[in-house]
Amino acid sequence: MALFKKRTVGKPGEWFYCLEHGKVEEGPDCPGKDRMGPYASREEAQHAMQTAQERNLEWENDPKWHDGAARGGEGEA
């Protein structure tokens, strides 16, 4: 008998986006390394890649994220 059982069924209302299959799933059907979420709704999960792209763009343009250049830390060998 296993001490820990693999969780194969998700909680109702937990939505994930599977990167491997490019699909939305309710509950964690695929391994954690292949999914994004949980999301509160199916619609949020469907837009997971767009949300990630928007957040990446925000972080890339955040002056606090690139403060190493101001201190002389970035680009030095």
mmCIF file as gemmi writes it, N, C-alpha and C atoms, coordinates in Angstrom:
data_model
loop_
_atom_site.group_PDB
_atom_site.id
_atom_site.type_symbol
_atom_site.label_atom_id
_atom_site.label_alt_id
_atom_site.label_comp_id
_atom_site.label_asym_id
_atom_site.label_entity_id
_atom_site.label_seq_id
_atom_site.pdbx_PDB_ins_code
_atom_site.Cartn_x
_atom_site.Cartn_y
_atom_site.Cartn_z
_atom_site.occupancy
_atom_site.B_iso_or_equiv
_atom_site.pdbx_formal_charge
_atom_site.auth_seq_id
_atom_site.auth_asym_id
_atom_site.pdbx_PDB_model_num
ATOM 1 N N . MET Axp A 1 ? 0.839 -1.19 0 1 0 ? 1 A 1
ATOM 2 C CA . MET Axp A 1 ? 0 0 0 1 0 ? 1 A 1
ATOM 3 C C . MET Axp A 1 ? 0.876 1.243 0 1 0 ? 1 A 1
ATOM 4 N N . ALA Axp A 2 ? 0.591 2.145 -0.9 1 0 ? 2 A 1
ATOM 5 C CA . ALA Axp A 2 ? 1.37 3.374 -1.029 1 0 ? 2 A 1
ATOM 6 C C . ALA Axp A 2 ? 1.028 4.349 0.088 1 0 ? 2 A 1
ATOM 7 N N . LEU Axp A 3 ? 2.042 5.047 0.547 1 0 ? 3 A 1
ATOM 8 C CA . LEU Axp A 3 ? 1.825 6.071 1.577 1 0 ? 3 A 1
ATOM 9 C C . LEU Axp A 3 ? 1.137 7.296 1.003 1 0 ? 3 A 1
ATOM 10 N N . PHE Axp A 4 ? 1.507 7.626 -0.204 1 0 ? 4 A 1
ATOM 11 C CA . PHE Axp A 4 ? 0.935 8.8 -0.851 1 0 ? 4 A 1
ATOM 12 C C . PHE Axp A 4 ? 0.315 8.387 -2.169 1 0 ? 4 A 1
ATOM 13 N N . LYS Axp A 5 ? -0.905 8.764 -2.369 1 0 ? 5 A 1
ATOM 14 C CA . LYS Axp A 5 ? -1.571 8.456 -3.62 1 0 ? 5 A 1
ATOM 15 C C . LYS Axp A 5 ? -1.44 9.632 -4.566 1 0 ? 5 A 1
ATOM 16 N N . LYS Axp A 6 ? -1.234 9.331 -5.823 1 0 ? 6 A 1
ATOM 17 C CA . LYS Axp A 6 ? -1.179 10.368 -6.846 1 0 ? 6 A 1
ATOM 18 C C . LYS Axp A 6 ? -2.574 10.95 -7.02 1 0 ? 6 A 1
ATOM 19 N N . ARG Axp A 7 ? -2.649 12.26 -6.988 1 0 ? 7 A 1
ATOM 20 C CA . ARG Axp A 7 ? -3.938 12.926 -7.165 1 0 ? 7 A 1
ATOM 21 C C . ARG Axp A 7 ? -4.286 12.921 -8.638 1 0 ? 7 A 1
ATOM 22 N N . THR Axp A 8 ? -5.28 12.152 -8.987 1 0 ? 8 A 1
ATOM 23 C CA . THR Axp A 8 ? -5.65 12.042 -10.391 1 0 ? 8 A 1
ATOM 24 C C . THR Axp A 8 ? -6.898 12.84 -10.725 1 0 ? 8 A 1
ATOM 25 N N . VAL Axp A 9 ? -7.681 13.173 -9.713 1 0 ? 9 A 1
ATOM 26 C CA . VAL Axp A 9 ? -8.912 13.918 -9.939 1 0 ? 9 A 1
ATOM 27 C C . VAL Axp A 9 ? -8.79 15.265 -9.271 1 0 ? 9 A 1
ATOM 28 N N . GLY Axp A 10 ? -9.058 16.312 -10.016 1 0 ? 10 A 1
ATOM 29 C CA . GLY Axp A 10 ? -8.964 17.653 -9.466 1 0 ? 10 A 1
ATOM 30 C C . GLY Axp A 10 ? -10.209 18.062 -8.729 1 0 ? 10 A 1
ATOM 31 N N . LYS Axp A 11 ? -10.106 19.174 -8.067 1 0 ? 11 A 1
ATOM 32 C CA . LYS Axp A 11 ? -11.263 19.727 -7.384 1 0 ? 11 A 1
ATOM 33 C C . LYS Axp A 11 ? -12.2 20.33 -8.424 1 0 ? 11 A 1
ATOM 34 N N . PRO Axp A 12 ? -13.499 20.202 -8.225 1 0 ? 12 A 1
ATOM 35 C CA . PRO Axp A 12 ? -14.431 20.846 -9.159 1 0 ? 12 A 1
ATOM 36 C C . PRO Axp A 12 ? -14.183 22.352 -9.193 1 0 ? 12 A 1
ATOM 37 N N . GLY Axp A 13 ? -14.119 22.89 -10.378 1 0 ? 13 A 1
ATOM 38 C CA . GLY Axp A 13 ? -13.894 24.317 -10.53 1 0 ? 13 A 1
ATOM 39 C C . GLY Axp A 13 ? -12.438 24.704 -10.699 1 0 ? 13 A 1
ATOM 40 N N . GLU Axp A 14 ? -11.509 23.754 -10.611 1 0 ? 14 A 1
ATOM 41 C CA . GLU Axp A 14 ? -10.098 24.042 -10.888 1 0 ? 14 A 1
ATOM 42 C C . GLU Axp A 14 ? -9.84 23.754 -12.361 1 0 ? 14 A 1
ATOM 43 N N . TRP Axp A 15 ? -9.401 24.756 -13.071 1 0 ? 15 A 1
ATOM 44 C CA . TRP Axp A 15 ? -9.131 24.611 -14.502 1 0 ? 15 A 1
ATOM 45 C C . TRP Axp A 15 ? -7.655 24.815 -14.77 1 0 ? 15 A 1
ATOM 46 N N . PHE Axp A 16 ? -7.115 24.04 -15.687 1 0 ? 16 A 1
ATOM 47 C CA . PHE Axp A 16 ? -5.703 24.098 -16.042 1 0 ? 16 A 1
ATOM 48 C C . PHE Axp A 16 ? -5.573 24.178 -17.56 1 0 ? 16 A 1
ATOM 49 N N . TYR Axp A 17 ? -4.42 24.685 -18.008 1 0 ? 17 A 1
ATOM 50 C CA . TYR Axp A 17 ? -4.09 24.678 -19.433 1 0 ? 17 A 1
ATOM 51 C C . TYR Axp A 17 ? -2.905 23.747 -19.6 1 0 ? 17 A 1
ATOM 52 N N . CYS Axp A 18 ? -3.067 22.705 -20.4 1 0 ? 18 A 1
ATOM 53 C CA . CYS Axp A 18 ? -2.006 21.739 -20.638 1 0 ? 18 A 1
ATOM 54 C C . CYS Axp A 18 ? -1.127 22.228 -21.792 1 0 ? 18 A 1
ATOM 55 N N . LEU Axp A 19 ? 0.15 22.437 -21.495 1 0 ? 19 A 1
ATOM 56 C CA . LEU Axp A 19 ? 1.097 22.904 -22.515 1 0 ? 19 A 1
ATOM 57 C C . LEU Axp A 19 ? 1.429 21.792 -23.507 1 0 ? 19 A 1
ATOM 58 N N . GLU Axp A 20 ? 1.441 20.557 -23.042 1 0 ? 20 A 1
ATOM 59 C CA . GLU Axp A 20 ? 1.768 19.412 -23.888 1 0 ? 20 A 1
ATOM 60 C C . GLU Axp A 20 ? 0.72 19.186 -24.976 1 0 ? 20 A 1
ATOM 61 N N . HIS Axp A 21 ? -0.544 19.262 -24.581 1 0 ? 21 A 1
ATOM 62 C CA . HIS Axp A 21 ? -1.633 18.964 -25.507 1 0 ? 21 A 1
ATOM 63 C C . HIS Axp A 21 ? -2.338 20.208 -26.044 1 0 ? 21 A 1
ATOM 64 N N . GLY Axp A 22 ? -2.034 21.386 -25.473 1 0 ? 22 A 1
ATOM 65 C CA . GLY Axp A 22 ? -2.671 22.622 -25.926 1 0 ? 22 A 1
ATOM 66 C C . GLY Axp A 22 ? -4.166 22.638 -25.673 1 0 ? 22 A 1
ATOM 67 N N . LYS Axp A 23 ? -4.571 22.091 -24.519 1 0 ? 23 A 1
ATOM 68 C CA . LYS Axp A 23 ? -5.999 22.032 -24.239 1 0 ? 23 A 1
ATOM 69 C C . LYS Axp A 23 ? -6.289 22.422 -22.798 1 0 ? 23 A 1
ATOM 70 N N . VAL Axp A 24 ? -7.523 22.772 -22.556 1 0 ? 24 A 1
ATOM 71 C CA . VAL Axp A 24 ? -8.004 23.115 -21.222 1 0 ? 24 A 1
ATOM 72 C C . VAL Axp A 24 ? -8.536 21.847 -20.576 1 0 ? 24 A 1
ATOM 73 N N . GLU Axp A 25 ? -8.23 21.671 -19.291 1 0 ? 25 A 1
ATOM 74 C CA . GLU Axp A 25 ? -8.717 20.497 -18.579 1 0 ? 25 A 1
ATOM 75 C C . GLU Axp A 25 ? -9.202 20.888 -17.191 1 0 ? 25 A 1
ATOM 76 N N . GLU Axp A 26 ? -10.234 20.217 -16.748 1 0 ? 26 A 1
ATOM 77 C CA . GLU Axp A 26 ? -10.724 20.455 -15.393 1 0 ? 26 A 1
ATOM 78 C C . GLU Axp A 26 ? -10.037 19.448 -14.488 1 0 ? 26 A 1
ATOM 79 N N . GLY Axp A 27 ? -9.342 19.966 -13.504 1 0 ? 27 A 1
ATOM 80 C CA . GLY Axp A 27 ? -8.557 19.097 -12.632 1 0 ? 27 A 1
ATOM 81 C C . GLY Axp A 27 ? -7.218 18.796 -13.274 1 0 ? 27 A 1
ATOM 82 N N . PRO Axp A 28 ? -6.265 18.344 -12.482 1 0 ? 28 A 1
ATOM 83 C CA . PRO Axp A 28 ? -4.918 18.089 -13.018 1 0 ? 28 A 1
ATOM 84 C C . PRO Axp A 28 ? -4.83 16.741 -13.73 1 0 ? 28 A 1
ATOM 85 N N . ASP Axp A 29 ? -5.171 16.699 -14.996 1 0 ? 29 A 1
ATOM 86 C CA . ASP Axp A 29 ? -5.062 15.462 -15.771 1 0 ? 29 A 1
ATOM 87 C C . ASP Axp A 29 ? -3.613 15.177 -16.161 1 0 ? 29 A 1
ATOM 88 N N . CYS Axp A 30 ? -2.885 16.208 -16.511 1 0 ? 30 A 1
ATOM 89 C CA . CYS Axp A 30 ? -1.5 16.051 -16.959 1 0 ? 30 A 1
ATOM 90 C C . CYS Axp A 30 ? -0.537 16.432 -15.828 1 0 ? 30 A 1
ATOM 91 N N . PRO Axp A 31 ? 0.728 16.004 -15.921 1 0 ? 31 A 1
ATOM 92 C CA . PRO Axp A 31 ? 1.711 16.328 -14.884 1 0 ? 31 A 1
ATOM 93 C C . PRO Axp A 31 ? 1.892 17.84 -14.708 1 0 ? 31 A 1
ATOM 94 N N . GLY Axp A 32 ? 2.272 18.24 -13.508 1 0 ? 32 A 1
ATOM 95 C CA . GLY Axp A 32 ? 2.448 19.653 -13.185 1 0 ? 32 A 1
ATOM 96 C C . GLY Axp A 32 ? 3.432 20.366 -14.093 1 0 ? 32 A 1
ATOM 97 N N . LYS Axp A 33 ? 4.451 19.671 -14.56 1 0 ? 33 A 1
ATOM 98 C CA . LYS Axp A 33 ? 5.454 20.306 -15.433 1 0 ? 33 A 1
ATOM 99 C C . LYS Axp A 33 ? 4.874 20.71 -16.782 1 0 ? 33 A 1
ATOM 100 N N . ASP Axp A 34 ? 3.719 20.135 -17.129 1 0 ? 34 A 1
ATOM 101 C CA . ASP Axp A 34 ? 3.11 20.389 -18.43 1 0 ? 34 A 1
ATOM 102 C C . ASP Axp A 34 ? 1.872 21.268 -18.369 1 0 ? 34 A 1
ATOM 103 N N . ARG Axp A 35 ? 1.581 21.862 -17.212 1 0 ? 35 A 1
ATOM 104 C CA . ARG Axp A 35 ? 0.335 22.614 -17.125 1 0 ? 35 A 1
ATOM 105 C C . ARG Axp A 35 ? 0.513 23.951 -16.43 1 0 ? 35 A 1
ATOM 106 N N . MET Axp A 36 ? -0.413 24.842 -16.723 1 0 ? 36 A 1
ATOM 107 C CA . MET Axp A 36 ? -0.483 26.155 -16.081 1 0 ? 36 A 1
ATOM 108 C C . MET Axp A 36 ? -1.812 26.22 -15.34 1 0 ? 36 A 1
ATOM 109 N N . GLY Axp A 37 ? -1.809 26.829 -14.173 1 0 ? 37 A 1
ATOM 110 C CA . GLY Axp A 37 ? -3.042 26.96 -13.401 1 0 ? 37 A 1
ATOM 111 C C . GLY Axp A 37 ? -2.806 26.636 -11.95 1 0 ? 37 A 1
ATOM 112 N N . PRO Axp A 38 ? -3.815 26.565 -11.171 1 0 ? 38 A 1
ATOM 113 C CA . PRO Axp A 38 ? -5.22 26.502 -11.535 1 0 ? 38 A 1
ATOM 114 C C . PRO Axp A 38 ? -5.812 27.87 -11.833 1 0 ? 38 A 1
ATOM 115 N N . TYR Axp A 39 ? -6.832 27.865 -12.639 1 0 ? 39 A 1
ATOM 116 C CA . TYR Axp A 39 ? -7.607 29.052 -12.981 1 0 ? 39 A 1
ATOM 117 C C . TYR Axp A 39 ? -9.017 28.878 -12.433 1 0 ? 39 A 1
ATOM 118 N N . ALA Axp A 40 ? -9.682 29.988 -12.189 1 0 ? 40 A 1
ATOM 119 C CA . ALA Axp A 40 ? -11.019 29.962 -11.594 1 0 ? 40 A 1
ATOM 120 C C . ALA Axp A 40 ? -12.097 29.544 -12.585 1 0 ? 40 A 1
ATOM 121 N N . SER Axp A 41 ? -11.825 29.725 -13.882 1 0 ? 41 A 1
ATOM 122 C CA . SER Axp A 41 ? -12.849 29.389 -14.875 1 0 ? 41 A 1
ATOM 123 C C . SER Axp A 41 ? -12.205 28.791 -16.123 1 0 ? 41 A 1
ATOM 124 N N . ARG Axp A 42 ? -13.02 28.154 -16.915 1 0 ? 42 A 1
ATOM 125 C CA . ARG Axp A 42 ? -12.573 27.578 -18.182 1 0 ? 42 A 1
ATOM 126 C C . ARG Axp A 42 ? -12.053 28.671 -19.107 1 0 ? 42 A 1
ATOM 127 N N . GLU Axp A 43 ? -12.738 29.808 -19.119 1 0 ? 43 A 1
ATOM 128 C CA . GLU Axp A 43 ? -12.343 30.919 -19.989 1 0 ? 43 A 1
ATOM 129 C C . GLU Axp A 43 ? -10.952 31.45 -19.623 1 0 ? 43 A 1
ATOM 130 N N . GLU Axp A 44 ? -10.668 31.564 -18.322 1 0 ? 44 A 1
ATOM 131 C CA . GLU Axp A 44 ? -9.34 32.021 -17.898 1 0 ? 44 A 1
ATOM 132 C C . GLU Axp A 44 ? -8.274 31.036 -18.361 1 0 ? 44 A 1
ATOM 133 N N . ALA Axp A 45 ? -8.551 29.751 -18.234 1 0 ? 45 A 1
ATOM 134 C CA . ALA Axp A 45 ? -7.591 28.729 -18.659 1 0 ? 45 A 1
ATOM 135 C C . ALA Axp A 45 ? -7.379 28.771 -20.17 1 0 ? 45 A 1
ATOM 136 N N . GLN Axp A 46 ? -8.433 29.059 -20.934 1 0 ? 46 A 1
ATOM 137 C CA . GLN Axp A 46 ? -8.313 29.134 -22.395 1 0 ? 46 A 1
ATOM 138 C C . GLN Axp A 46 ? -7.382 30.267 -22.815 1 0 ? 46 A 1
ATOM 139 N N . HIS Axp A 47 ? -7.272 31.299 -21.994 1 0 ? 47 A 1
ATOM 140 C CA . HIS Axp A 47 ? -6.435 32.452 -22.308 1 0 ? 47 A 1
ATOM 141 C C . HIS Axp A 47 ? -5.106 32.423 -21.557 1 0 ? 47 A 1
ATOM 142 N N . ALA Axp A 48 ? -4.701 31.25 -21.077 1 0 ? 48 A 1
ATOM 143 C CA . ALA Axp A 48 ? -3.491 31.126 -20.272 1 0 ? 48 A 1
ATOM 144 C C . ALA Axp A 48 ? -2.244 31.62 -21.008 1 0 ? 48 A 1
ATOM 145 N N . MET Axp A 49 ? -2.09 31.246 -22.257 1 0 ? 49 A 1
ATOM 146 C CA . MET Axp A 49 ? -0.902 31.643 -23.012 1 0 ? 49 A 1
ATOM 147 C C . MET Axp A 49 ? -0.886 33.15 -23.259 1 0 ? 49 A 1
ATOM 148 N N . GLN Axp A 50 ? -2.04 33.721 -23.556 1 0 ? 50 A 1
ATOM 149 C CA . GLN Axp A 50 ? -2.136 35.169 -23.767 1 0 ? 50 A 1
ATOM 150 C C . GLN Axp A 50 ? -1.832 35.908 -22.464 1 0 ? 50 A 1
ATOM 151 N N . THR Axp A 51 ? -2.362 35.412 -21.353 1 0 ? 51 A 1
ATOM 152 C CA . THR Axp A 51 ? -2.099 36.028 -20.051 1 0 ? 51 A 1
ATOM 153 C C . THR Axp A 51 ? -0.612 35.968 -19.732 1 0 ? 51 A 1
ATOM 154 N N . ALA Axp A 52 ? 0.013 34.833 -19.971 1 0 ? 52 A 1
ATOM 155 C CA . ALA Axp A 52 ? 1.447 34.679 -19.718 1 0 ? 52 A 1
ATOM 156 C C . ALA Axp A 52 ? 2.258 35.639 -20.585 1 0 ? 52 A 1
ATOM 157 N N . GLN Axp A 53 ? 1.877 35.779 -21.849 1 0 ? 53 A 1
ATOM 158 C CA . GLN Axp A 53 ? 2.587 36.678 -22.752 1 0 ? 53 A 1
ATOM 159 C C . GLN Axp A 53 ? 2.462 38.125 -22.278 1 0 ? 53 A 1
ATOM 160 N N . GLU Axp A 54 ? 1.278 38.521 -21.846 1 0 ? 54 A 1
ATOM 161 C CA . GLU Axp A 54 ? 1.068 39.881 -21.344 1 0 ? 54 A 1
ATOM 162 C C . GLU Axp A 54 ? 1.884 40.134 -20.084 1 0 ? 54 A 1
ATOM 163 N N . ARG Axp A 55 ? 1.915 39.166 -19.175 1 0 ? 55 A 1
ATOM 164 C CA . ARG Axp A 55 ? 2.687 39.325 -17.94 1 0 ? 55 A 1
ATOM 165 C C . ARG Axp A 55 ? 4.176 39.384 -18.232 1 0 ? 55 A 1
ATOM 166 N N . ASN Axp A 56 ? 4.655 38.563 -19.165 1 0 ? 56 A 1
ATOM 167 C CA . ASN Axp A 56 ? 6.067 38.611 -19.536 1 0 ? 56 A 1
ATOM 168 C C . ASN Axp A 56 ? 6.438 39.976 -20.087 1 0 ? 56 A 1
ATOM 169 N N . LEU Axp A 57 ? 5.574 40.535 -20.907 1 0 ? 57 A 1
ATOM 170 C CA . LEU Axp A 57 ? 5.824 41.856 -21.475 1 0 ? 57 A 1
ATOM 171 C C . LEU Axp A 57 ? 5.875 42.918 -20.372 1 0 ? 57 A 1
ATOM 172 N N . GLU Axp A 58 ? 4.955 42.816 -19.412 1 0 ? 58 A 1
ATOM 173 C CA . GLU Axp A 58 ? 4.964 43.757 -18.283 1 0 ? 58 A 1
ATOM 174 C C . GLU Axp A 58 ? 6.265 43.652 -17.501 1 0 ? 58 A 1
ATOM 175 N N . TRP Axp A 59 ? 6.702 42.424 -17.226 1 0 ? 59 A 1
ATOM 176 C CA . TRP Axp A 59 ? 7.934 42.235 -16.461 1 0 ? 59 A 1
ATOM 177 C C . TRP Axp A 59 ? 9.155 42.721 -17.24 1 0 ? 59 A 1
ATOM 178 N N . GLU Axp A 60 ? 9.17 42.499 -18.542 1 0 ? 60 A 1
ATOM 179 C CA . GLU Axp A 60 ? 10.301 42.943 -19.352 1 0 ? 60 A 1
ATOM 180 C C . GLU Axp A 60 ? 10.415 44.462 -19.377 1 0 ? 60 A 1
ATOM 181 N N . ASN Axp A 61 ? 9.289 45.144 -19.238 1 0 ? 61 A 1
ATOM 182 C CA . ASN Axp A 61 ? 9.29 46.605 -19.271 1 0 ? 61 A 1
ATOM 183 C C . ASN Axp A 61 ? 9.253 47.236 -17.886 1 0 ? 61 A 1
ATOM 184 N N . ASP Axp A 62 ? 9.335 46.439 -16.841 1 0 ? 62 A 1
ATOM 185 C CA . ASP Axp A 62 ? 9.319 46.942 -15.472 1 0 ? 62 A 1
ATOM 186 C C . ASP Axp A 62 ? 10.714 47.463 -15.118 1 0 ? 62 A 1
ATOM 187 N N . PRO Axp A 63 ? 10.838 48.755 -14.794 1 0 ? 63 A 1
ATOM 188 C CA . PRO Axp A 63 ? 12.164 49.309 -14.488 1 0 ? 63 A 1
ATOM 189 C C . PRO Axp A 63 ? 12.799 48.656 -13.26 1 0 ? 63 A 1
ATOM 190 N N . LYS Axp A 64 ? 12.005 48.159 -12.325 1 0 ? 64 A 1
ATOM 191 C CA . LYS Axp A 64 ? 12.554 47.495 -11.146 1 0 ? 64 A 1
ATOM 192 C C . LYS Axp A 64 ? 13.184 46.153 -11.503 1 0 ? 64 A 1
ATOM 193 N N . TRP Axp A 65 ? 12.698 45.522 -12.551 1 0 ? 65 A 1
ATOM 194 C CA . TRP Axp A 65 ? 13.229 44.235 -12.966 1 0 ? 65 A 1
ATOM 195 C C . TRP Axp A 65 ? 14.62 44.393 -13.575 1 0 ? 65 A 1
ATOM 196 N N . HIS Axp A 66 ? 14.856 45.513 -14.23 1 0 ? 66 A 1
ATOM 197 C CA . HIS Axp A 66 ? 16.129 45.759 -14.91 1 0 ? 66 A 1
ATOM 198 C C . HIS Axp A 66 ? 16.965 46.79 -14.168 1 0 ? 66 A 1
ATOM 199 N N . ASP Axp A 67 ? 16.928 46.79 -12.84 1 0 ? 67 A 1
ATOM 200 C CA . ASP Axp A 67 ? 17.666 47.793 -12.089 1 0 ? 67 A 1
ATOM 201 C C . ASP Axp A 67 ? 19.159 47.47 -11.978 1 0 ? 67 A 1
ATOM 202 N N . GLY Axp A 68 ? 19.615 46.309 -12.451 1 0 ? 68 A 1
ATOM 203 C CA . GLY Axp A 68 ? 21.03 45.954 -12.403 1 0 ? 68 A 1
ATOM 204 C C . GLY Axp A 68 ? 21.892 46.884 -13.238 1 0 ? 68 A 1
ATOM 205 N N . ALA Axp A 69 ? 21.366 47.365 -14.366 1 0 ? 69 A 1
ATOM 206 C CA . ALA Axp A 69 ? 22.122 48.271 -15.238 1 0 ? 69 A 1
ATOM 207 C C . ALA Axp A 69 ? 22.36 49.607 -14.548 1 0 ? 69 A 1
ATOM 208 N N . ALA Axp A 70 ? 21.388 50.064 -13.765 1 0 ? 70 A 1
ATOM 209 C CA . ALA Axp A 70 ? 21.546 51.327 -13.061 1 0 ? 70 A 1
ATOM 210 C C . ALA Axp A 70 ? 22.619 51.24 -11.997 1 0 ? 70 A 1
ATOM 211 N N . ARG Axp A 71 ? 22.821 50.055 -11.441 1 0 ? 71 A 1
ATOM 212 C CA . ARG Axp A 71 ? 23.829 49.862 -10.401 1 0 ? 71 A 1
ATOM 213 C C . ARG Axp A 71 ? 25.161 49.396 -10.981 1 0 ? 71 A 1
ATOM 214 N N . GLY Axp A 72 ? 25.19 49.188 -12.289 1 0 ? 72 A 1
ATOM 215 C CA . GLY Axp A 72 ? 26.422 48.74 -12.927 1 0 ? 72 A 1
ATOM 216 C C . GLY Axp A 72 ? 26.612 47.236 -12.836 1 0 ? 72 A 1
ATOM 217 N N . GLY Axp A 73 ? 25.595 46.494 -12.455 1 0 ? 73 A 1
ATOM 218 C CA . GLY Axp A 73 ? 25.718 45.071 -12.293 1 0 ? 73 A 1
ATOM 219 C C . GLY Axp A 73 ? 25.481 44.275 -13.553 1 0 ? 73 A 1
ATOM 220 N N . GLU Axp A 74 ? 24.723 44.801 -14.464 1 0 ? 74 A 1
ATOM 221 C CA . GLU Axp A 74 ? 24.391 44.072 -15.684 1 0 ? 74 A 1
ATOM 222 C C . GLU Axp A 74 ? 25.404 44.411 -16.78 1 0 ? 74 A 1
ATOM 223 N N . GLY Axp A 75 ? 25.83 43.4 -17.471 1 0 ? 75 A 1
ATOM 224 C CA . GLY Axp A 75 ? 26.737 43.62 -18.591 1 0 ? 75 A 1
ATOM 225 C C . GLY Axp A 75 ? 28.211 43.669 -18.212 1 0 ? 75 A 1
ATOM 226 N N . GLU Axp A 76 ? 28.502 43.598 -16.936 1 0 ? 76 A 1
ATOM 227 C CA . GLU Axp A 76 ? 29.903 43.609 -16.529 1 0 ? 76 A 1
ATOM 228 C C . GLU Axp A 76 ? 30.418 42.181 -16.495 1 0 ? 76 A 1
ATOM 229 N N . ALA Axp A 77 ? 31.694 42.012 -16.843 1 0 ? 77 A 1
ATOM 230 C CA . ALA Axp A 77 ? 32.291 40.676 -16.823 1 0 ? 77 A 1
ATOM 231 C C . ALA Axp A 77 ? 33.187 40.498 -15.65 1 0 ? 77 A 1
